[in-house]
Amino acid sequence: MNQMSIQDLKAQLSGAVAAAQSGETIVVTRHGEPVARLGPARSADVHWGRRVGVGRLASAITRGTNGRSLAALLDDRGDR
């Protein structure tokens, strides 16, 4: 856990945000007293693989629908 003053944070904001995005927690201080904490937005217990966001989405319903998976999904959803 790193500490950084507000003045340093203002000067190095993009670097601090990049560090927080990579999982570091930064304690922001004012006159040597902690006032805030900057950390990752995602929870630490979620594993994000190296291929996240890459590739295409595949239909989960393909068997028995003759390619009409969206129609089957809408039919199953009903009036919700």
Secondary structure by P-SEA (a helix, b strand, c coil): cccccaaaaaacaaaaaaaaaabbbbbbbccccccbbbbbccccccccccccccbbbbbccccccccaaaaaaaaaaccc
